[in-house]
Amino acid sequence: MAEFFGFVFHMNAFQPWLTAFTVIAGLILGLFIFWVYRATFTGVLYSRSFNLSLVMLTMVSSLVIMFMSNNVKLSLGMVGALSIVRFRTAIKDPIDTVFMFWAIAAGIACGAQFFIEAIIGTILIGVFMLILCSVKKNAALPFLLIIHYDPSANGQVRKMIAQLPQARIKSRTEQRDGVELAVELRVRDTETGFISKFMQVEGVYDATLIAHQGDMIS
């Protein structure tokens, strides 16, 4: 019996060190996710606060899972407490939701003390994300070209559109001050300089190039 209580005391004495190690492991993995998100971000406005929340999410989820795995009563109480939490922040980009699940998964693995699995899985996911992002940057992406011009420039504008790669007219709007065309095409990010050529045509008021993921070049 004395040996049993001695073993229990030893485990309780070691618990703070295990807690600190778990949180630090979540911090390291969260910082890695932070760096991958910043390196692969392709949206309109980069949110540093959201990226920092990924680090905190990894640490907090690792701490919660560690407590829940060590105490059944505490786990039931935390499940009930977490069930009433409501998050009002809207996620505009689906990839942000993926990063949130990634941070939670890494935190859960750390909290369950699967540190090696958490490190290997996080690194592999990060490498795949970097590779996919680099491939995407070099590939032709879908864009929407919107041109507002005077009807007298219609022939020249149509001729220039016919020279664009995979260009298809999606809509034509007649306005009091001219015509507005919406053209779908696929080009690389480094090949968007053609938009300035439209502005050199007499009668063209403005030209806007919009990426399907929300980026805008005008």
Backbone as CSV, one residue per row, in Angstrom:
resi,resn,N_x,N_y,N_z,CA_x,CA_y,CA_z,C_x,C_y,C_z
1,MET,0.822,-1.202,0.000,0.000,0.000,0.000,0.863,1.263,0.000
2,ALA,1.948,1.230,0.789,2.854,2.383,0.852,3.501,2.622,-0.502
3,GLU,3.836,1.529,-1.196,4.440,1.674,-2.508,3.442,2.295,-3.490
4,PHE,2.176,1.906,-3.350,1.151,2.452,-4.250,0.990,3.962,-4.065
5,PHE,0.890,4.395,-2.762,0.745,5.832,-2.513,2.001,6.586,-2.901
6,GLY,3.155,5.931,-2.773,4.388,6.573,-3.208,4.406,6.766,-4.712
7,PHE,3.900,5.768,-5.444,3.837,5.884,-6.906,2.872,6.989,-7.329
8,VAL,1.692,7.062,-6.629,0.727,8.108,-6.935,1.307,9.480,-6.651
9,PHE,2.022,9.627,-5.554,2.634,10.918,-5.218,3.677,11.299,-6.263
10,HIS,4.414,10.299,-6.728,5.432,10.565,-7.749,4.790,11.036,-9.057
11,MET,3.670,10.443,-9.431,2.985,10.845,-10.657,2.414,12.257,-10.514
12,ASN,1.855,12.575,-9.331,1.315,13.910,-9.138,2.408,14.963,-9.129
13,ALA,3.592,14.596,-8.593,4.700,15.541,-8.576,5.227,15.791,-9.982
14,PHE,5.127,14.778,-10.825,5.635,14.910,-12.192,4.646,15.601,-13.108
15,GLN,3.382,15.673,-12.714,2.340,16.218,-13.568,2.609,17.656,-14.012
16,PRO,3.082,18.572,-13.160,3.363,19.928,-13.648,4.398,19.964,-14.755
17,TRP,5.406,19.131,-14.681,6.415,19.098,-15.739,5.821,18.561,-17.034
18,LEU,4.954,17.568,-16.911,4.291,17.038,-18.102,3.370,18.090,-18.721
19,THR,2.683,18.843,-17.878,1.822,19.919,-18.381,2.629,20.965,-19.127
20,ALA,3.744,21.366,-18.530,4.591,22.369,-19.183,5.140,21.848,-20.508
21,PHE,5.565,20.604,-20.529,6.114,20.028,-21.757,5.042,19.941,-22.839
22,THR,3.821,19.582,-22.459,2.724,19.486,-23.424,2.394,20.846,-24.025
23,VAL,2.325,21.864,-23.167,2.009,23.209,-23.664,3.133,23.732,-24.561
24,ILE,4.379,23.481,-24.178,5.511,23.932,-24.997,5.519,23.215,-26.344
25,ALA,5.211,21.919,-26.338,5.124,21.178,-27.604,4.013,21.752,-28.482
26,GLY,2.872,22.091,-27.872,1.797,22.732,-28.637,2.218,24.087,-29.168
27,LEU,3.006,24.823,-28.392,3.499,26.122,-28.847,4.406,25.976,-30.062
28,ILE,5.311,25.014,-30.020,6.246,24.813,-31.137,5.493,24.411,-32.402
29,LEU,4.561,23.470,-32.272,3.783,23.057,-33.439,2.884,24.200,-33.928
30,GLY,2.338,24.968,-32.991,1.510,26.104,-33.380,2.305,27.168,-34.125
31,LEU,3.552,27.400,-33.725,4.397,28.358,-34.431,4.734,27.868,-35.836
32,PHE,4.897,26.556,-35.976,5.134,26.001,-37.307,3.917,26.199,-38.200
33,ILE,2.725,25.951,-37.649,1.491,26.191,-38.401,1.355,27.671,-38.722
34,PHE,1.730,28.535,-37.788,1.720,29.983,-38.010,2.576,30.357,-39.220
35,TRP,3.774,29.786,-39.287,4.696,30.105,-40.383,4.165,29.575,-41.716
36,VAL,3.605,28.370,-41.725,3.071,27.794,-42.962,1.887,28.621,-43.461
37,TYR,1.020,29.038,-42.548,-0.140,29.856,-42.957,0.317,31.164,-43.585
38,ARG,1.298,31.801,-42.977,1.788,33.075,-43.523,2.487,32.874,-44.858
39,ALA,3.217,31.761,-45.023,3.954,31.510,-46.261,3.035,31.115,-47.412
40,THR,1.890,30.510,-47.102,0.998,30.019,-48.145,-0.251,30.870,-48.307
41,PHE,-0.340,31.990,-47.608,-1.544,32.810,-47.668,-1.697,33.429,-49.058
42,THR,-2.888,33.278,-49.639,-3.162,33.819,-50.975,-4.454,34.632,-51.002
43,GLY,-4.958,35.007,-49.844,-6.203,35.754,-49.785,-6.003,37.234,-50.042
44,VAL,-7.027,38.005,-49.712,-6.994,39.445,-49.958,-6.256,40.178,-48.848
45,LEU,-6.686,39.984,-47.598,-6.088,40.662,-46.461,-5.589,39.625,-45.463
46,TYR,-4.294,39.691,-45.174,-3.707,38.773,-44.202,-4.068,39.224,-42.785
47,SER,-4.604,38.296,-41.984,-5.006,38.605,-40.618,-3.997,37.982,-39.653
48,ARG,-3.183,38.829,-39.039,-2.205,38.328,-38.077,-2.896,37.796,-36.822
49,SER,-3.993,38.428,-36.431,-4.710,37.970,-35.238,-5.257,36.558,-35.436
50,PHE,-5.780,36.266,-36.642,-6.260,34.909,-36.904,-5.100,33.916,-36.868
51,ASN,-3.963,34.310,-37.433,-2.815,33.414,-37.442,-2.318,33.156,-36.022
52,LEU,-2.299,34.188,-35.188,-1.909,33.995,-33.793,-2.908,33.114,-33.049
53,SER,-4.176,33.212,-33.439,-5.185,32.369,-32.794,-4.935,30.889,-33.081
54,LEU,-4.299,30.569,-34.223,-3.960,29.183,-34.513,-2.941,28.645,-33.505
55,VAL,-1.983,29.496,-33.127,-0.996,29.085,-32.118,-1.690,28.840,-30.782
56,MET,-2.543,29.783,-30.388,-3.260,29.624,-29.126,-4.192,28.419,-29.160
57,LEU,-4.816,28.173,-30.310,-5.726,27.043,-30.438,-4.993,25.720,-30.247
58,THR,-3.789,25.629,-30.782,-2.992,24.413,-30.604,-2.645,24.196,-29.143
59,MET,-2.220,25.259,-28.454,-1.840,25.143,-27.048,-3.034,24.825,-26.162
60,VAL,-4.135,25.530,-26.379,-5.310,25.329,-25.530,-5.907,23.939,-25.728
61,SER,-6.003,23.492,-26.976,-6.565,22.156,-27.223,-5.681,21.063,-26.635
62,SER,-4.360,21.247,-26.665,-3.476,20.244,-26.051,-3.687,20.202,-24.545
63,LEU,-3.880,21.361,-23.925,-4.101,21.398,-22.479,-5.443,20.781,-22.118
64,VAL,-6.471,21.077,-22.898,-7.798,20.527,-22.616,-7.805,19.008,-22.745
65,ILE,-7.211,18.503,-23.811,-7.183,17.046,-24.017,-6.387,16.350,-22.926
66,MET,-5.308,16.963,-22.462,-4.520,16.358,-21.389,-5.337,16.239,-20.108
67,PHE,-6.097,17.276,-19.782,-6.944,17.215,-18.592,-8.056,16.178,-18.759
68,MET,-8.652,16.147,-19.934,-9.760,15.224,-20.162,-9.303,13.772,-20.145
69,SER,-8.095,13.496,-20.595,-7.602,12.115,-20.634,-7.195,11.605,-19.264
70,ASN,-6.968,12.507,-18.308,-6.518,12.095,-16.981,-7.630,12.049,-15.949
71,ASN,-8.789,12.615,-16.253,-9.852,12.670,-15.268,-11.193,12.556,-15.985
72,VAL,-11.924,11.494,-15.723,-13.190,11.259,-16.400,-14.227,12.302,-15.987
73,LYS,-14.321,12.608,-14.693,-15.296,13.591,-14.234,-15.006,14.967,-14.822
74,LEU,-13.724,15.321,-14.852,-13.355,16.625,-15.414,-13.652,16.681,-16.906
75,SER,-13.455,15.547,-17.598,-13.721,15.535,-19.040,-15.199,15.754,-19.321
76,LEU,-16.073,15.149,-18.514,-17.508,15.355,-18.706,-17.896,16.810,-18.437
77,GLY,-17.300,17.403,-17.424,-17.588,18.793,-17.133,-17.105,19.728,-18.222
78,MET,-15.940,19.470,-18.778,-15.397,20.328,-19.825,-16.186,20.177,-21.117
79,VAL,-16.657,18.966,-21.392,-17.499,18.765,-22.574,-18.779,19.584,-22.455
80,GLY,-19.384,19.574,-21.279,-20.588,20.371,-21.065,-20.317,21.865,-21.168
81,ALA,-19.157,22.299,-20.655,-18.822,23.725,-20.716,-18.535,24.163,-22.147
82,LEU,-17.818,23.339,-22.892,-17.479,23.694,-24.263,-18.691,23.656,-25.187
83,SER,-19.714,22.880,-24.816,-20.882,22.762,-25.684,-21.702,24.047,-25.730
84,ILE,-21.526,24.929,-24.745,-22.307,26.168,-24.728,-21.540,27.325,-25.363
85,VAL,-20.308,27.072,-25.811,-19.508,28.128,-26.430,-19.984,28.335,-27.866
86,ARG,-20.176,29.572,-28.249,-20.595,29.905,-29.606,-19.568,30.856,-30.225
87,PHE,-19.080,30.494,-31.406,-18.110,31.314,-32.104,-18.831,32.116,-33.189
88,ARG,-18.719,33.436,-33.115,-19.420,34.324,-34.029,-18.559,34.790,-35.200
89,THR,-17.259,34.524,-35.159,-16.378,34.998,-36.222,-16.626,34.197,-37.492
90,ALA,-16.905,34.906,-38.588,-17.161,34.241,-39.869,-15.839,33.889,-40.544
91,ILE,-15.747,32.666,-41.053,-14.568,32.216,-41.788,-14.829,32.462,-43.263
92,LYS,-14.085,33.397,-43.875,-14.330,33.789,-45.255,-13.696,32.834,-46.250
93,ASP,-12.561,32.243,-45.897,-11.851,31.368,-46.809,-11.899,29.937,-46.277
94,PRO,-12.307,28.953,-47.078,-12.358,27.566,-46.589,-11.009,27.059,-46.099
95,ILE,-9.913,27.553,-46.653,-8.597,27.087,-46.230,-8.321,27.488,-44.788
96,ASP,-8.937,28.584,-44.311,-8.773,28.980,-42.912,-9.381,27.930,-41.982
97,THR,-10.506,27.364,-42.398,-11.126,26.296,-41.607,-10.216,25.075,-41.535
98,VAL,-9.536,24.765,-42.642,-8.603,23.636,-42.660,-7.459,23.880,-41.685
99,PHE,-6.947,25.097,-41.656,-5.857,25.412,-40.726,-6.325,25.312,-39.277
100,MET,-7.577,25.685,-39.017,-8.101,25.548,-37.663,-8.185,24.078,-37.248
101,PHE,-8.666,23.220,-38.143,-8.709,21.787,-37.845,-7.297,21.225,-37.664
102,TRP,-6.363,21.725,-38.457,-4.972,21.285,-38.326,-4.422,21.646,-36.942
103,ALA,-4.663,22.871,-36.505,-4.190,23.304,-35.192,-4.832,22.480,-34.082
104,ILE,-6.133,22.211,-34.208,-6.819,21.410,-33.190,-6.278,19.989,-33.169
105,ALA,-6.054,19.407,-34.348,-5.540,18.036,-34.426,-4.156,17.941,-33.799
106,ALA,-3.303,18.919,-34.078,-1.963,18.916,-33.476,-2.050,19.056,-31.963
107,GLY,-2.968,19.907,-31.495,-3.148,20.051,-30.058,-3.685,18.797,-29.401
108,ILE,-4.617,18.127,-30.059,-5.158,16.882,-29.512,-4.067,15.812,-29.406
109,ALA,-3.229,15.714,-30.436,-2.144,14.728,-30.412,-1.167,15.012,-29.278
110,CYS,-0.860,16.300,-29.067,0.040,16.644,-27.959,-0.619,16.360,-26.615
111,GLY,-1.898,16.722,-26.486,-2.593,16.481,-25.231,-2.714,15.013,-24.900
112,ALA,-2.825,14.162,-25.910,-2.874,12.713,-25.698,-1.495,12.101,-25.573
113,GLN,-0.456,12.947,-25.584,0.942,12.552,-25.415,1.465,11.721,-26.577
114,PHE,0.917,11.931,-27.762,1.466,11.345,-28.980,2.370,12.390,-29.640
115,PHE,3.470,12.696,-28.972,4.313,13.802,-29.416,5.008,13.500,-30.740
116,ILE,5.522,12.303,-30.884,6.226,11.944,-32.123,5.259,11.981,-33.304
117,GLU,4.074,11.408,-33.110,3.070,11.409,-34.176,2.649,12.835,-34.525
118,ALA,2.509,13.685,-33.498,2.119,15.072,-33.749,3.179,15.812,-34.550
119,ILE,4.443,15.598,-34.214,5.534,16.279,-34.927,5.606,15.810,-36.377
120,ILE,5.571,14.475,-36.575,5.670,13.937,-37.937,4.482,14.381,-38.780
121,GLY,3.271,14.274,-38.228,2.081,14.665,-38.980,2.067,16.142,-39.318
122,THR,2.444,16.995,-38.371,2.449,18.438,-38.616,3.467,18.814,-39.679
123,ILE,4.652,18.220,-39.615,5.689,18.529,-40.611,5.262,18.073,-42.000
124,LEU,4.691,16.876,-42.099,4.264,16.365,-43.406,3.162,17.244,-44.004
125,ILE,2.190,17.618,-43.191,1.112,18.477,-43.695,1.671,19.823,-44.151
126,GLY,2.605,20.374,-43.366,3.205,21.642,-43.737,3.975,21.565,-45.047
127,VAL,4.729,20.483,-45.241,5.489,20.306,-46.482,4.544,20.181,-47.675
128,PHE,3.468,19.410,-47.514,2.496,19.256,-48.602,1.832,20.597,-48.938
129,MET,1.527,21.387,-47.915,0.914,22.693,-48.149,1.865,23.605,-48.924
130,LEU,3.135,23.601,-48.580,4.112,24.436,-49.273,4.280,23.998,-50.724
131,ILE,4.283,22.680,-50.951,4.427,22.172,-52.319,3.215,22.546,-53.160
132,LEU,2.020,22.326,-52.612,0.799,22.656,-53.357,0.710,24.151,-53.645
133,CYS,1.145,24.973,-52.695,1.088,26.418,-52.897,2.063,26.843,-53.986
134,SER,3.258,26.246,-54.011,4.234,26.600,-55.046,3.753,26.167,-56.422
135,VAL,3.094,25.014,-56.503,2.548,24.564,-57.784,1.435,25.486,-58.251
136,LYS,0.603,25.927,-57.310,-0.508,26.810,-57.653,-0.011,28.142,-58.180
137,LYS,1.089,28.659,-57.620,1.609,29.952,-58.054,2.138,29.891,-59.476
138,ASN,2.644,28.717,-59.885,3.204,28.577,-61.217,2.165,28.163,-62.260
139,ALA,0.965,27.833,-61.826,-0.065,27.366,-62.750,-0.937,28.532,-63.195
140,ALA,-1.634,28.325,-64.323,-2.571,29.326,-64.824,-3.833,29.302,-63.965
141,LEU,-4.238,30.464,-63.497,-5.368,30.575,-62.592,-6.544,31.262,-63.282
142,PRO,-7.757,30.968,-62.846,-8.929,31.623,-63.453,-9.059,33.069,-62.986
143,PHE,-9.291,33.967,-63.927,-9.492,35.381,-63.638,-10.750,35.857,-64.347
144,LEU,-11.267,36.956,-63.858,-12.420,37.608,-64.474,-12.001,39.027,-64.846
145,LEU,-12.014,39.319,-66.150,-11.637,40.627,-66.673,-12.891,41.447,-66.947
146,ILE,-12.983,42.605,-66.320,-14.127,43.499,-66.497,-13.640,44.773,-67.186
147,ILE,-14.190,45.063,-68.354,-13.777,46.213,-69.156,-14.968,47.138,-69.354
148,HIS,-14.772,48.402,-69.086,-15.797,49.428,-69.274,-15.295,50.374,-70.369
149,TYR,-16.026,50.473,-71.472,-15.524,51.234,-72.609,-16.680,51.858,-73.392
150,ASP,-16.296,52.791,-74.275,-17.248,53.445,-75.167,-17.568,52.504,-76.329
151,PRO,-18.787,52.497,-76.836,-19.139,51.597,-77.948,-18.252,51.766,-79.178
152,SER,-17.637,52.922,-79.362,-16.763,53.133,-80.519,-15.506,52.276,-80.460
153,ALA,-15.120,51.818,-79.257,-13.929,50.987,-79.102,-14.262,49.504,-79.101
154,ASN,-15.477,49.139,-79.454,-15.905,47.745,-79.370,-15.066,46.818,-80.254
155,GLY,-14.758,47.233,-81.481,-13.998,46.380,-82.385,-12.595,46.099,-81.882
156,GLN,-11.893,47.124,-81.410,-10.538,46.945,-80.909,-10.520,46.104,-79.638
157,VAL,-11.488,46.329,-78.763,-11.557,45.562,-77.517,-11.822,44.087,-77.810
158,ARG,-12.734,43.798,-78.704,-13.041,42.411,-79.058,-11.823,41.727,-79.671
159,LYS,-11.076,42.445,-80.471,-9.891,41.876,-81.101,-8.835,41.521,-80.060
160,MET,-8.667,42.370,-79.072,-7.689,42.100,-78.018,-8.149,40.953,-77.119
161,ILE,-9.446,40.852,-76.867,-9.957,39.750,-76.048,-9.737,38.414,-76.736
162,ALA,-9.891,38.390,-78.079,-9.700,37.142,-78.826,-8.275,36.631,-78.724
163,GLN,-7.306,37.495,-78.399,-5.913,37.093,-78.289,-5.551,36.596,-76.895
164,LEU,-6.466,36.719,-75.931,-6.199,36.265,-74.576,-6.391,34.754,-74.472
165,PRO,-5.632,34.068,-73.611,-5.731,32.610,-73.493,-7.040,32.171,-72.827
166,GLN,-7.758,31.294,-73.500,-8.990,30.689,-72.982,-10.001,31.748,-72.535
167,ALA,-10.117,32.815,-73.324,-11.027,33.907,-72.965,-12.440,33.592,-73.427
168,ARG,-13.392,33.795,-72.536,-14.807,33.603,-72.855,-15.608,34.756,-72.250
169,ILE,-16.437,35.374,-73.056,-17.268,36.471,-72.574,-18.416,35.902,-71.742
170,LYS,-18.496,36.333,-70.500,-19.510,35.821,-69.581,-20.752,36.706,-69.545
171,SER,-20.562,38.022,-69.702,-21.720,38.910,-69.679,-21.381,40.214,-70.396
172,ARG,-22.423,40.883,-70.879,-22.293,42.189,-71.526,-23.401,43.087,-70.978
173,THR,-23.007,44.227,-70.451,-23.951,45.154,-69.838,-23.908,46.478,-70.583
174,GLU,-25.066,46.900,-71.070,-25.177,48.187,-71.736,-25.505,49.248,-70.684
175,GLN,-24.660,50.282,-70.617,-24.855,51.374,-69.689,-25.011,52.690,-70.442
176,ARG,-25.450,53.713,-69.729,-25.657,55.001,-70.377,-24.345,55.612,-70.872
177,ASP,-23.277,55.337,-70.139,-21.991,55.916,-70.514,-21.086,54.929,-71.240
178,GLY,-21.612,53.784,-71.668,-20.773,52.838,-72.395,-21.206,51.401,-72.211
179,VAL,-20.258,50.492,-72.453,-20.501,49.049,-72.392,-19.556,48.435,-71.357
180,GLU,-20.059,47.436,-70.638,-19.234,46.711,-69.668,-19.240,45.225,-70.031
181,LEU,-18.042,44.688,-70.266,-17.874,43.273,-70.583,-17.209,42.548,-69.424
182,ALA,-17.687,41.341,-69.128,-17.064,40.458,-68.143,-16.537,39.246,-68.896
183,VAL,-15.215,39.050,-68.854,-14.553,37.994,-69.616,-13.833,37.066,-68.661
184,GLU,-14.063,35.774,-68.820,-13.355,34.768,-68.022,-12.149,34.263,-68.815
185,LEU,-10.991,34.162,-68.122,-9.775,33.681,-68.771,-8.871,33.044,-67.727
186,ARG,-7.824,32.367,-68.217,-6.868,31.702,-67.330,-5.461,32.172,-67.693
187,VAL,-4.800,32.808,-66.737,-3.430,33.290,-66.920,-2.650,33.075,-65.628
188,ARG,-1.336,33.180,-65.716,-0.491,33.128,-64.537,-0.420,34.505,-63.883
189,ASP,-0.040,34.514,-62.610,0.052,35.784,-61.896,1.075,36.714,-62.535
190,THR,2.102,36.148,-63.173,3.150,36.961,-63.789,2.770,37.440,-65.188
191,GLU,1.593,37.052,-65.676,1.181,37.409,-67.032,-0.022,38.344,-67.053
192,THR,-0.169,39.133,-66.007,-1.330,40.027,-65.912,-1.029,41.437,-66.423
193,GLY,0.131,41.630,-67.051,0.473,42.954,-67.546,-0.330,43.397,-68.749
194,PHE,-1.037,42.461,-69.380,-1.817,42.800,-70.568,-2.947,43.782,-70.260
195,ILE,-3.328,43.891,-68.987,-4.451,44.756,-68.653,-4.134,46.220,-68.955
196,SER,-2.840,46.590,-68.880,-2.462,47.976,-69.185,-2.633,48.291,-70.672
197,LYS,-2.582,47.271,-71.527,-2.761,47.491,-72.962,-4.190,47.923,-73.281
198,PHE,-5.155,47.444,-72.501,-6.538,47.864,-72.721,-6.706,49.347,-72.419
199,MET,-5.963,49.841,-71.420,-6.078,51.248,-71.067,-5.468,52.160,-72.130
200,GLN,-4.648,51.595,-73.006,-4.060,52.382,-74.087,-5.010,52.550,-75.272
201,VAL,-6.094,51.787,-75.277,-7.074,51.873,-76.355,-7.966,53.082,-76.113
202,GLU,-8.137,53.899,-77.115,-8.976,55.081,-76.988,-10.447,54.671,-76.848
203,GLY,-11.068,55.156,-75.806,-12.464,54.822,-75.544,-12.641,53.873,-74.378
204,VAL,-11.550,53.269,-73.886,-11.641,52.379,-72.724,-11.556,53.220,-71.459
205,TYR,-12.558,53.124,-70.598,-12.601,53.918,-69.373,-11.798,53.265,-68.241
206,ASP,-12.014,51.983,-68.026,-11.285,51.277,-66.972,-11.306,49.793,-67.249
207,ALA,-10.351,49.078,-66.659,-10.245,47.626,-66.794,-9.839,47.046,-65.445
208,THR,-10.529,45.996,-65.030,-10.282,45.378,-63.726,-10.109,43.879,-63.908
209,LEU,-9.096,43.345,-63.238,-8.837,41.901,-63.289,-9.045,41.337,-61.898
210,ILE,-9.982,40.392,-61.785,-10.359,39.836,-60.491,-10.103,38.331,-60.496
211,ALA,-9.340,37.862,-59.512,-9.134,36.429,-59.359,-10.355,35.792,-58.705
212,HIS,-10.598,34.522,-59.007,-11.768,33.843,-58.467,-11.703,33.672,-56.966
213,GLN,-10.475,33.636,-56.381,-10.367,33.475,-54.942,-10.507,34.791,-54.213
214,GLY,-10.729,35.892,-54.953,-10.995,37.166,-54.294,-9.926,38.206,-54.487
215,ASP,-8.771,37.883,-55.066,-7.739,38.865,-55.281,-8.135,39.785,-56.423
216,MET,-7.640,41.019,-56.376,-8.014,41.994,-57.396,-6.787,42.742,-57.890
217,ILE,-6.660,42.850,-59.225,-5.603,43.624,-59.850,-6.269,44.573,-60.807
218,SER,-6.029,45.876,-60.662,-6.700,46.841,-61.524,-5.719,47.899,-61.995
